[in-house]
Amino acid sequence: MQAVWVAMPSPEPEPSIPQEVKPAAEPASPRPPSRRRIAPVAPPAPEPLPSITVPAADAATVQEGEVVDAAEAVQPQELEHLTATPVAPQHPAGPTLQVRDAQGAAVTLALPDDGSALQQHMLLRYKVHGFVKQQEYHAHAELEWQVGGGQYQARQSISAFLLGSMEQHSTGLMSEQGLQPLDFSDRRFFKTRFVHFDWAAGQALFTPERPAARIGTGAQDRLSVFMQLAAMLQAMPQLRQPGVRIETPVLGSRSLQMWTFVVEGDELLELPAGAVQTLRLHRQPKADEAETAQLWVDPARGFVPVRIHMQEVNGDEMDLSLKR
């Protein structure tokens, strides 16, 4: 099952450690010189994946399941400056973001390019329950993002006892079309895959190498898409009406898919975090897709996802619920 939940270079291979070096033999003498050893050279540390650092003051005060934003906690560390600026795709572009209101009329997207439609810092923790090949499992997940200076970075992780862990990272820029990802990484257990968004060329590049995918305005990755939805719903109230359709190209670690979200209406949920009044969206699968998904977002928290439920035709399913 694909989890719903930046291309960075793979860590450099560790150089071999030099063997003990012995000096050339000396002629016999009353006091032969002692042998000298050359200390092994420590290999360089692999270049780490980008991550969001929560200040120590935050880490000490954030409770499990608590939502953190910049107004409540010490400000996160400043984002590392990205020199790129938003670029409209050149050359023949691929699929683009399409939004239609409940009557089917096209809606022009206009979001603040400074990212102000999103909370500057958000940390969400989830309880995970699911089935894989009829085997039940329980896990924990986190979704964290940071926005500032016209750019963003995000991280999502999920870990389960005996099953291992998975982690995704996304970094990019903010524009009037919302998020514009630059790099996405998806680590599943011991393998990491990368996607680089080359907006000037209008394509996404995959590592390990696969055929490039054409991308157009509004394309997202499997992590940034949730931030994009939150920004759109926060900035444009007309998109909260039942029947609104949001069709967006989404890049996974291997290919591009078109995801269609339909706004269904309000729903009161009982979650581990308590009772939450939500807005429910349904992701409609394409004919060649085996996965369906529902998404509940919380208007009081800036339309962040508080529950996500995915199910495949083979019976595999995953449910994430915001923890207390």
C-alpha positions as CSV (number, residue, x, y, z in Angstrom):
1,M,0.0,0.0,0.0
2,Q,1.2,3.4,-0.8
3,A,1.2,5.7,2.2
4,V,-0.6,9.0,1.6
5,W,1.5,10.5,3.2
6,V,13.5,16.4,-1.5
7,A,15.6,15.0,-4.4
8,M,18.8,14.9,-2.3
9,P,21.9,13.0,-3.3
10,S,22.3,9.6,-1.9
11,P,24.9,9.4,1.0
12,E,28.3,9.0,-0.4
13,P,29.8,5.5,0.0
14,E,32.2,5.1,2.9
15,P,35.8,5.1,1.7
16,S,37.8,2.0,2.7
17,I,39.9,2.4,5.8
18,P,43.6,2.4,5.1
19,Q,45.4,-0.7,6.4
20,E,48.2,-0.5,8.8
21,V,51.3,0.8,7.1
22,K,54.7,-0.6,8.0
23,P,57.9,1.3,7.2
24,A,60.5,-0.3,5.0
25,A,62.8,-2.7,6.8
26,E,65.9,-1.1,8.2
27,P,69.4,-2.7,8.3
28,A,70.2,-4.5,11.5
29,S,71.4,-2.2,14.2
30,P,71.7,-2.3,17.9
31,R,68.5,-0.4,18.3
32,P,66.1,-0.9,15.5
33,P,63.6,1.9,15.1
34,S,60.2,1.2,16.5
35,R,57.4,0.6,13.9
36,R,55.0,3.4,13.4
37,R,51.4,3.1,12.7
38,I,49.2,5.4,10.7
39,A,45.9,6.0,12.3
40,P,42.9,4.9,10.3
41,V,41.1,7.8,8.5
42,A,37.6,8.2,9.6
43,P,35.1,8.2,6.7
44,P,33.1,11.4,6.1
45,A,29.7,11.4,7.6
46,P,27.0,10.8,5.0
47,E,25.1,13.9,4.0
48,P,21.8,13.9,6.0
49,L,18.4,14.3,4.5
50,P,16.9,17.7,5.2
51,S,14.7,17.8,8.3
52,I,12.7,20.1,10.4
53,T,14.3,21.0,13.7
54,V,12.0,21.8,16.6
55,P,13.9,23.9,19.1
56,A,14.6,22.4,22.5
57,A,12.1,24.6,24.2
58,D,9.4,23.2,21.9
59,A,10.4,19.6,22.4
60,A,10.2,20.0,26.1
61,T,6.7,21.4,26.1
62,V,4.9,19.7,23.2
63,Q,2.6,17.0,24.5
64,E,1.8,13.9,22.5
65,G,-0.9,14.7,19.9
66,E,-0.6,18.4,20.6
67,V,-0.8,20.8,17.6
68,V,2.0,23.4,17.7
69,D,2.1,26.6,15.8
70,A,4.3,29.7,15.9
71,A,1.9,31.7,18.0
72,E,2.1,29.2,20.9
73,A,5.7,28.1,21.0
74,V,9.2,29.2,20.5
75,Q,9.8,30.0,16.8
76,P,11.4,27.1,14.8
77,Q,14.8,27.6,13.4
78,E,15.0,29.7,10.2
79,L,14.6,27.8,7.0
80,E,17.7,27.4,5.0
81,H,17.4,29.9,2.1
82,L,16.5,28.4,-1.2
83,T,17.9,30.5,-4.1
84,A,15.3,29.4,-6.6
85,T,12.2,31.4,-7.3
86,P,8.8,30.0,-8.5
87,V,9.0,29.2,-12.2
88,A,6.1,28.6,-14.6
89,P,6.6,25.3,-16.5
90,Q,8.2,25.9,-20.0
91,H,7.9,23.6,-23.0
92,P,4.8,21.4,-23.4
93,A,3.5,21.1,-19.8
94,G,2.0,18.1,-18.2
95,P,-1.3,17.8,-16.3
96,T,-2.2,20.9,-14.3
97,L,-4.3,21.6,-11.2
98,Q,-8.0,22.0,-12.0
99,V,-10.6,23.3,-9.6
100,R,-14.4,23.4,-10.2
101,D,-17.2,24.7,-8.0
102,A,-20.3,22.8,-7.2
103,Q,-21.9,24.0,-10.4
104,G,-19.0,22.8,-12.5
105,A,-17.6,26.2,-13.3
106,A,-13.8,26.5,-13.4
107,V,-12.2,28.4,-10.4
108,T,-9.1,30.4,-10.7
109,L,-6.6,29.7,-7.9
110,A,-5.1,32.8,-6.2
111,L,-3.2,32.1,-3.0
112,P,-0.9,34.4,-1.0
113,D,2.6,33.7,-2.3
114,D,4.2,34.3,1.1
115,G,2.6,31.1,2.5
116,S,0.4,33.0,4.9
117,A,-2.6,30.7,4.1
118,L,-0.7,28.0,6.2
119,Q,0.3,28.2,9.8
120,Q,4.0,28.9,10.0
121,H,4.8,25.8,12.1
122,M,2.6,22.7,12.5
123,L,3.2,19.4,14.3
124,L,0.5,16.7,14.3
125,R,0.7,13.2,15.8
126,Y,-1.6,10.4,14.8
127,K,-2.7,7.0,15.9
128,V,-2.5,4.5,13.1
129,H,-4.5,1.3,12.7
130,G,-4.7,-0.9,9.7
131,F,-4.6,-4.3,8.0
132,V,-2.0,-5.7,5.6
133,K,-2.7,-9.1,4.1
134,Q,-5.4,-9.6,6.8
135,Q,-2.8,-9.0,9.5
136,E,-3.8,-6.2,11.9
137,Y,-1.2,-3.6,13.0
138,H,-0.9,-0.5,15.1
139,A,1.6,2.4,14.5
140,H,2.3,6.0,15.2
141,A,2.7,8.8,12.7
142,E,3.8,12.5,12.6
143,L,3.2,15.2,10.1
144,E,5.3,18.4,10.5
145,W,5.8,21.5,8.4
146,Q,7.4,24.8,8.5
147,V,6.7,27.8,6.3
148,G,8.6,31.1,6.0
149,G,10.4,33.5,3.5
150,G,8.4,32.2,0.6
151,Q,9.4,28.6,1.0
152,Y,8.4,25.5,2.9
153,Q,9.7,22.2,4.2
154,A,7.7,19.2,5.5
155,R,8.3,15.8,7.0
156,Q,6.0,12.9,7.6
157,S,7.0,9.7,9.4
158,I,5.2,6.5,10.4
159,S,6.6,3.7,12.6
160,A,5.3,0.4,13.8
161,F,6.7,-2.2,16.2
162,L,8.3,-5.1,14.2
163,L,7.2,-3.5,10.9
164,G,9.9,-0.8,10.8
165,S,9.5,2.8,9.7
166,M,8.8,5.0,6.7
167,E,9.6,8.7,6.2
168,Q,8.9,11.4,3.6
169,H,10.4,14.8,3.1
170,S,9.3,17.6,0.8
171,T,10.9,21.1,0.3
172,G,10.0,23.8,-2.1
173,L,8.7,27.3,-2.7
174,M,5.4,29.2,-2.2
175,S,3.6,30.9,-5.1
176,E,0.2,32.3,-6.1
177,Q,-0.6,28.7,-7.1
178,G,0.3,27.5,-3.7
179,L,3.1,25.1,-3.0
180,Q,5.7,24.5,-5.7
181,P,7.8,21.4,-4.7
182,L,11.4,21.2,-5.6
183,D,12.5,17.9,-4.0
184,F,10.7,14.9,-2.5
185,S,12.2,11.8,-0.8
186,D,10.4,8.7,0.2
187,R,12.2,6.2,2.5
188,R,10.6,2.9,3.1
189,F,12.5,0.7,5.5
190,F,16.0,0.5,3.9
191,K,15.4,2.0,0.5
192,T,15.0,5.7,-0.3
193,R,13.7,7.1,-3.6
194,F,13.9,10.7,-4.8
195,V,12.0,13.0,-7.1
196,H,13.3,16.3,-8.4
197,F,10.9,18.9,-9.9
198,D,12.6,20.7,-12.8
199,W,10.0,23.3,-13.4
200,A,11.9,25.2,-16.1
201,A,11.9,21.9,-18.2
202,G,8.4,21.0,-17.1
203,Q,9.4,17.5,-15.9
204,A,10.0,15.5,-12.7
205,L,13.2,13.3,-12.5
206,F,13.3,10.1,-10.5
207,T,16.1,8.4,-8.6
208,P,16.6,5.5,-9.0
209,E,16.2,6.4,-12.7
210,R,12.9,6.0,-14.3
211,P,11.3,7.8,-17.3
212,A,10.7,11.5,-16.5
213,A,7.2,12.6,-15.9
214,R,5.7,15.8,-17.5
215,I,4.5,18.3,-14.9
216,G,2.3,21.3,-15.1
217,T,1.2,24.2,-12.8
218,G,0.0,22.9,-9.4
219,A,1.7,19.5,-9.4
220,Q,2.4,18.2,-5.9
221,D,4.1,15.3,-4.3
222,R,2.5,12.8,-1.9
223,L,3.3,15.0,1.1
224,S,2.9,18.5,-0.1
225,V,-0.6,17.7,-1.5
226,F,-2.0,17.9,2.0
227,M,-0.5,21.3,2.7
228,Q,-1.8,22.5,-0.7
229,L,-5.3,21.4,0.2
230,A,-5.1,23.1,3.6
231,A,-3.9,26.4,2.0
232,M,-6.6,26.3,-0.7
233,L,-9.4,25.7,1.7
234,Q,-8.1,28.3,4.2
235,A,-7.6,31.1,1.6
236,M,-10.7,30.4,-0.6
237,P,-13.9,29.8,1.4
238,Q,-15.9,29.0,-1.8
239,L,-14.0,25.8,-2.1
240,R,-15.6,24.4,1.1
241,Q,-19.0,23.9,-0.5
242,P,-20.2,20.3,-1.1
243,G,-19.7,19.3,-4.7
244,V,-16.4,21.2,-5.2
245,R,-13.9,19.1,-7.2
246,I,-10.1,19.6,-6.9
247,E,-8.1,17.6,-9.4
248,T,-4.4,17.8,-8.9
249,P,-1.3,15.9,-10.4
250,V,0.6,14.1,-7.6
251,L,4.1,12.7,-7.9
252,G,5.0,9.6,-6.0
253,S,8.5,8.1,-5.9
254,R,7.9,6.2,-9.2
255,S,5.2,8.0,-11.2
256,L,2.6,10.7,-11.6
257,Q,-1.1,10.2,-10.8
258,M,-4.1,12.5,-11.0
259,W,-5.9,12.8,-7.6
260,T,-9.5,14.0,-7.6
261,F,-10.9,15.3,-4.3
262,V,-14.6,16.0,-3.9
263,V,-15.9,18.0,-1.0
264,E,-18.7,16.1,0.7
265,G,-19.7,18.3,3.7
266,D,-19.4,18.8,7.4
267,E,-19.0,15.9,9.8
268,L,-18.5,15.7,13.6
269,L,-15.8,13.1,14.5
270,E,-14.9,11.5,17.8
271,L,-11.1,11.1,17.6
272,P,-8.4,10.3,20.2
273,A,-7.9,14.1,20.3
274,G,-11.6,14.6,21.2
275,A,-14.7,15.7,19.3
276,V,-13.7,17.6,16.2
277,Q,-16.0,19.4,13.7
278,T,-14.5,18.5,10.3
279,L,-15.0,19.0,6.6
280,R,-15.0,15.6,4.7
281,L,-13.4,15.1,1.3
282,H,-13.4,11.9,-0.8
283,R,-10.7,11.0,-3.2
284,Q,-12.2,9.4,-6.2
285,P,-10.0,6.7,-7.7
286,K,-9.4,6.5,-11.4
287,A,-10.4,3.4,-13.4
288,D,-6.9,1.9,-13.1
289,E,-6.4,2.6,-9.4
290,A,-7.2,0.2,-6.6
291,E,-7.2,2.6,-3.7
292,T,-9.9,4.8,-2.3
293,A,-9.4,7.4,0.4
294,Q,-11.3,9.8,2.6
295,L,-9.9,12.8,4.2
296,W,-11.3,14.8,7.2
297,V,-9.8,18.3,7.7
298,D,-10.3,20.6,10.7
299,P,-11.3,24.3,9.9
300,A,-10.3,25.3,13.5
301,R,-6.7,24.1,12.8
302,G,-6.4,25.7,9.4
303,F,-7.8,22.7,7.5
304,V,-5.1,20.3,8.4
305,P,-6.0,16.6,8.1
306,V,-7.2,15.1,11.4
307,R,-8.2,11.8,9.9
308,I,-7.2,9.9,6.8
309,H,-8.7,6.5,5.8
310,M,-7.4,4.5,2.8
311,Q,-8.5,1.2,1.5
312,E,-7.5,-1.1,-1.4
313,V,-9.6,-3.7,-3.2
314,N,-7.5,-6.5,-1.7
315,G,-8.7,-5.5,1.7
316,D,-5.6,-3.7,2.9
317,E,-6.4,-0.5,4.8
318,M,-4.9,2.2,6.9
319,D,-6.6,4.7,9.2
320,L,-4.8,7.7,10.8
321,S,-6.6,9.7,13.6
322,L,-5.3,12.7,15.4
323,K,-4.1,11.8,18.9
324,R,-4.9,13.6,22.1
